[in-house]
């Protein structure tokens, strides 16, 4: 190995150590003398200044490894909690209830990205008649979100959940109690019954189940989609959702969904 190759290798290792903080200076104790450590440090510093792109490579590799670890953890969580994720009797099911592929969505009614992604959700349900959608109420953006989710869940008692859900998702702006009730009225819900049904244990039970599930899967933001054993965080677009559905079908169908 020539000097240039050695320095490049040493720099990548050093950069990885610095960035990830996975090793300490003490790990090198006894390997080099103080003078040697100082000399190596100066060489690495000099090489980094002359070749700063190495840091970009190191950051990229660190990000790749972290994402791979998160994906592996999510897949285990999905597999371990598949029944609650895909078959919970508390969650609303849209699309084809007997579909061959199931997509799960975690969302918040006050999440702007969720509302942006909702058009994609409607589009994929319209274009893919074999797709099953499991809706997970995941209110994490304050009291307005919690009220909206409780109202939506309670609306199941009047058989109007999906209509109400669509209206809430298509509303532009922040939702609070007054706005939620206004939308409920326009959808044709009996408001007195809705408020009474919102107090039922089954309403809070559904939200609590989703909170616990999200924690096990590492879902900490909205929207988040799960298709079979793949977690897709954020509003990634219609093509990303379609691509993952197609990939599951091409690979022989659902492993866990």
Secondary structure, DSSP 8 states (H G I E B T S, - for coil): --HHHHHHHHHHHHHHHHHH--S-GGGGBTTB-HHHHHHHHHHHHHHHHH-THHHHHHHHHHHHHHHHHHHHHHHHHHHHTHHHHHH-TTSEEEE-TT-SEEEEEEE-TT-HHHHHHHHHHHHHHHH-TTEEEEEEE---S-HHHHHHHHHHHHGGGGT-HHHHHHHHHH--S---HHHHHHHHHHHT--HHHHHHHTTSHHHHHHHHHHHHHHHHHT--SSSEEEETTEEEES---HHHHHHHHHHHHHTTS-S--
